């Protein structure tokens, strides 16, 4: 005689076999690619473009008064764009991610923009042919050095995205040190549900097969009434 435990195990196995036929979307491979900047750029590449300085790692406050954060969002280090020593106005520096073979579904990051001369922080996505604008924010966004960092989440699902980049454009003066930290790129997405119809249906917490000749066979959260021993223990 089979025990209740073995029946539950058989039921779970049956459910695992049956789910793909039920029209239930199963998650594709998903991953999170996190850059904390604690020791390196974490796979990102700094590109000066027209700027004098790159995005660089920094611990503590920035060199200039009345601009920049006093600390990282998490850990000790963050990245910032220096706006002193002639690196204004309208100077551009990029921070570019690597290429992703997987589908890029979203990005989450933290930013700090304290300073009267603050410029523009933008995010762009490369679709394999051109860079396309995704998001941007301009001007002072924080009241002081110690202001809490702002988290931003951007949904990229439905877009063709091979890689992304931050674009920092400096403002009119030295009080414009923008900063970013804790960047996470999410890849992978939920597989689309099958288009074919199925005789399987969900009822409450149970799943049933409706036979064309009448009657049904169900698998539920309780011990199944059908004999599933043919599926193994």
N, C-alpha and C positions, 0 to 999 in steps of 0.2 A: 504494500500500500504506500502510495506517495504521500510525503508529508506536506504540510501547508507551505513550508519554505520552498520545497522543490516546485510546487505548483506556481508560486509567485515568480520563481526564476524562469520557469517555462513561459509564463505570461509575459514577462519582460522581454524575453527573446522573441516571442511572437509579435509583440508591439514594435520592436526594433525592425523586424522583417517587413511588417505591414505599413509602417509610417510613410515610406516613399510613395506608396500607391494611394495615399489618402488625400493628396493635394496639400500636404503640410510642407511649408517651406523650411528646409533645413539650412543652417548657417554654413556659408562657405568658409574657407580658411580666412581667419581674421587675425590681425596683429596690430600692436601699437609700437611705434618707433619714437622713443623718448630721448630728447637732448636736454640735459641739465646744465651743461657748460661748466661742470665742476673741475674738469681737468683738460678738456679739449673742446673743439667746436662740435663734437658729436656727429660727425659726418656731414656737416654743413660747410659751405665754402663762402668766404668773405670776398667780395669783389668791389673795388673802389669806384669804378666808373668815373664820374667827374669829381668825386670827393677827394680830399687830401688824406683822410684817414679811413681805415676799414672799420667794420663792426669788430670790437675787441672785448675780451673778457675783462671783468672788473670785480673786485671785492670791496665792500664799503661804498662810500660816496664817490662821486666823480670829482675831478680836480676843480671845477668851477663852482662858485657860490651861486645859490638861488636857482639851482637846476639839478636834475638827475635824482635818482633814488638814494636813500641812505644805506640800503641793504638789498640783498637778493630776495626774490620771492620765496625760494626754497634753497637750502644749502647756503653756500658762501658766495658763489660767483654768478654773474649774469653777463649779458652782452649789452653794450651801449655804443652810441655813435657820438663822438666828440664834435662839438661845434665851436671850439675856440681856435685860435691860431690861423685865422683866415679860411676856415672850413664853412663859410657862409657867403652869400645866401644861395639857396637853390642847388646846393651840392648834393649829389646822389651817390649812395652806397647800397649795395645789395648783399643779402645773405641768402644763399641758394642751397636748396636741399639736393640730395642725390636723385638719380632717376629711379623710379619704382616700376617694376614689371607688374606688380599687383595693382588692383583698382584702388585708387586713393579715395577714401570715402569721407574724410574730414580732417580738420586740424584744430587743436586747442593750444592756446599759448597765453602768457601773461605779459602785459605791457605797463610801462610807467612813463608818463609824459608830463613832467613838472618843469616849468620854465616859461617866462614871459615871451621868449622868442621861439617857442616850439614850432617845428615844421610839420611835416606829414609822414605818417607811418602807413604803408600800404602792403597788401598781400596780392601777389599775382600768381597765376597758374599757367603752366606750359602744356599745351594740348598736342604737342608733337610738331606743330608748325609755327605758332606764334605764342607770345605771352599775352594773357588776357587778364584784365583787372578783376579782382574778386571783392576786395574790401579796402577801405581806407578811413583814416581819421586824422584830423588836423587841429593844431592849436593846443594850448595847455589843457590837460585833462585832470591833473592832480593838484592839490592845494599846497603840498610841501614835500620835502625829502622823505619824510616818514609815512606819507600816505600809503594806504594799502594798494598793492598792485591790482590791476583790473584783469579779470579772466575773460578771454574771448574764445567762443566756439563757433566754428564755421563748417557748415555742412557742404561737402563737395560731391555728394552722391548725385548721379545723373550727369556729371560733367566728364569729359575726357581729360584726365590730369596725369601727366608723366612725372612732373616735379613742380615744386612751388618755390617762391622766393619772397623775402621781405624786401621792401624798397623804402629806404629812409631818405627823405629829402629835407635838408636843413632849412631853418627859418632865417630871420633877418639878423640875428646876433648870437652871442655866445651862450645866452641862457636858453638853450634848446637841446640839452642832452637827453635824447629818447633812449629807452632801454626795453629789452625783451628777455624773458626767462621761461624755463620749463615748457619747451615746445614738444608737443606730441602729435605725430601724424598717424592717423588710423588707416589701415588698408584692409581690403576684403569687404564683402557685402553679403546680404542675405540673398540666396538663390531665388529666382522668380518661381512662383508656383506653376505646376504643370497645367497646360491648357485642356488636356483631355478630361472628360467627366469620369467620375468614379462612383460605383455603387456603395462605397463606404461613406458613412455619415457619423457625425459626432452628436451625441445626445447627453447633455449634462456632463458628467465626469466619465462617461463610457463611450466606446466606439463600437458601432454595429455594422454588419454587412446585411443589406436587404436583398434577399433572393427574389428573382422574378417570379418564382412559383409560390411565394409567400414564406413567411417565417424569417428569422434572422439569427445570426451568431454574433455574440457580443464579447468584448474584452473591457473590463472595468477596473476601478480602483480596488475592488474587493477580489477575493479568490474567484477565478473564472469558473463558470458552470460548465463550459465545454472542456472535453478531455484534450489537453495540450501535450500529453506525454510523448506524442510522436515527434515533437520538436527537440527532445532530449532533456536532460536534467540540468 
